[in-house]
Amino acid sequence: RAFVLPRPRGNAATLAQVERVLAADGGGSRSLVVHAAAGGGKTLLLHELKWRRQLASQLVIEIFAGRAPGALPLISLFEQLLTVLGPMHAESRAGRAMLEQLQRGRLPETAAADALSGLFQAVAAESPLAVFVDDLDQADASFGAVLRSALHAHALHPVAIVATACDANAPAVREMQADQLIELPRLST
């Protein structure tokens, strides 16, 4: 018997609001933060949203910032994007070089943002791309800054970033400078 995640109830309006932001006309890259107290259903909402976006043929990459201190969220993001692109893609070389620096404990923010932007654009050229970041508020501020810079650097292909946070004023959340903050009412299942 297959395990089925509980479906969120009572947040159809919030899911519809997030979907509208992700599907907004204009073709540009977008970022939003879903804010709620701990236990407020943010992760469950991301799971539902991931399922919906995948049904709409969008590639979704998930990062769990709350379980990954320091540069680990960024390392995970680079690894996943490089896996999608494969080793022969032209952007993979720069991405692998930056990944090696990150793994050695170096985080040149501007270079990391440039490399990440190149990976975002290379993946988004092949498939619509969304990056979901759970617990962004627990990440280092530099992670939010790199996401912001990469998202808005010479974007030919739109990329969406959806993050969750308990603390909307946390350094990483402030640094990402999301286009929109959505308050999530408590879920029931």
Long-range contacts (C-beta under 8 A, 24 or more apart in sequence): 5-44, 5-47, 6-44, 6-189, 7-48, 7-189, 8-41, 8-44, 8-45, 8-48, 8-187, 8-189, 9-187, 9-188, 9-189, 10-185, 10-187, 10-188, 11-41, 11-45, 11-184, 11-185, 11-187, 14-45, 14-182, 14-184, 14-185, 15-45, 15-48, 15-49, 15-52, 17-182, 18-45, 18-49, 18-162, 18-182, 19-49, 19-52, 21-179, 21-180, 21-182, 22-53, 22-130, 22-160, 22-162, 27-158, 28-155, 28-158, 29-151, 29-152, 29-155, 29-158, 29-159, 29-160, 29-161, 30-158, 30-160, 30-161, 30-179, 30-180, 31-147, 31-148, 31-151, 31-160, 31-161, 31-162, 31-163, 31-176, 31-177, 31-178, 31-179, 31-180, 32-161, 32-162, 32-163, 32-178, 32-179, 32-180, 32-181, 32-182, 33-136, 33-162, 33-163, 33-164, 33-165, 33-168, 33-173, 33-176, 33-178, 33-180, 33-181, 33-182, 34-162, 34-163, 34-164, 34-165, 34-182, 34-184, 35-164, 35-165, 35-166, 35-168, 35-181, 35-182, 35-183, 35-184, 36-164, 36-166, 36-183, 36-184, 36-185, 36-186, 37-166, 37-186, 38-166, 40-166, 40-184, 40-185, 40-186, 40-187, 41-184, 41-186, 41-187, 42-134, 42-164, 42-165, 42-166, 42-184, 43-134, 43-164, 44-187, 44-189, 45-164, 45-184, 45-187, 46-132, 46-134, 46-162, 46-164, 49-132, 49-162, 50-132, 53-130, 56-128, 57-127, 57-128, 58-127, 58-128, 58-129, 58-130, 59-84, 59-123, 59-127, 59-128, 59-129, 59-130, 60-130, 60-131, 60-132, 61-129, 61-130, 61-131, 61-132, 62-132, 62-133, 62-134, 63-131, 63-132, 63-133, 63-134, 64-134, 64-135, 65-133, 65-134, 65-135, 65-136, 65-138, 65-139, 65-143, 65-172, 66-134, 66-135, 66-138, 66-139, 67-135, 68-139, 69-140, 70-140, 71-102, 71-105, 71-107, 71-140, 71-142, 71-143, 73-133, 73-139, 73-143, 74-102, 74-107, 74-112, 74-116, 74-142, 74-143, 74-146, 75-99, 75-102, 75-103, 77-116, 77-131, 78-102, 78-115, 78-116, 78-119, 81-116, 81-119, 81-120, 81-122, 81-123, 82-119, 84-123, 85-119, 85-122, 85-123, 89-122, 90-122, 91-118, 91-119, 91-121, 91-122, 94-118, 95-119, 107-142, 109-142, 109-145, 109-146, 109-149, 110-149, 112-146, 112-150, 113-145, 113-146, 113-149, 113-150, 113-153, 114-150, 114-153, 116-146, 116-147, 116-150, 117-149, 117-150, 117-151, 117-153, 117-154, 117-155, 120-150, 120-151, 120-155, 120-157, 120-159, 121-154, 121-155, 121-156, 121-157, 121-159, 124-157, 124-158, 124-159, 125-156, 125-157, 128-158, 129-157, 129-159, 129-160, 130-159, 130-160, 130-161, 130-162, 131-159, 131-160, 131-161, 131-162, 132-161, 132-162, 132-163, 133-161, 133-162, 133-163, 133-164, 134-163, 134-164, 135-164, 135-165, 135-166, 136-163, 136-164, 136-165, 136-170, 136-172, 136-173, 136-176, 137-165, 137-166, 137-167, 137-168, 137-170, 137-172, 137-173, 138-170, 138-172, 139-172, 140-171, 140-172, 141-171, 141-172, 141-174, 141-175, 142-172, 142-175, 143-172, 143-175, 144-171, 144-172, 144-173, 144-174, 144-175, 144-176, 144-177, 145-175, 145-176, 147-176, 148-175, 148-176, 148-177
